[in-house]
């Protein structure tokens, strides 16, 4: 019941975004501006505030981050083996890779506090710091045989990513022991509080169900792989590691999330199969409302 209660507001926000976009109640230009404002201003502010005022214990999460790294690398190697076996072209393989290893940060952060409280949110924020650059680099490499891919420039953009910078600045500020003027701190918290609702609404607005009519077997493979096989792999590896119940649960939830909506933009940039990527994002986001409660019930 707790999981369903935690999911309900997310479903409402995503559905609201979808209906607002399809009804054209707001101008088309609004959505591009809202996504840009959230990605470059609000979301980094949220990550900064989550990390700037918590008790950081990097030694305590070393094992969690090592487990995260192991799961991502194993899954990536399995996908590359599948590519060699099936001779998948780079334009499509990049979609497969992103479908399995990238994650929807808005949905993940929206679930952390209701399910696990402040400790879960802090742990998830630390996971983001490591996973965002790692999965972006792997995603770029998966397109490396395609045309129009500049690995050097894209790699540089990964480390200029506003989400990564928000995490790094928040951690450095925390470790410095400095304090912000209370007025600035409250203003940042207000900005941060608007990020997740706006982000979820934008997730709904970006859904493209018309793309589901194309290549249903590929859509199904990528959806089952991300929403079922990835969390099961994460659970199996976490069970082999001396992790706490909270650490294991947060990692499994992380690998249960649908892929990132930003995967569509990277796919277009790398001249990949963007229509397939749009279908995968939409189907995974839709199916997550069913797969997530069932997995949590079975595994925990």
Secondary structure by P-SEA (a helix, b strand, c coil): caaaaaaaaaaaaaaaaaaaaaacccccaaaaaaaaaaaccaaaaaaaaaccccccccccaaaaaaaaaaaaaaaaaaaaaaaaaacccaaaaaaaaaacccccaaaaaaaccccccaaaaaaaaaaaaccaaaaaaaaaaaacccccccaaaaaaaaaacaaaaaaaaaaaaaaacccccaaaaaaaaaaaaacaaaaaaaaaaaccccccccaaaaaaaaaaaaccaaaaaaaaaaaaccccaaaaaaaaaaaacccccaaaaaaaaaccaaaaaaaaaaaaaaacccaaaaaaaacc
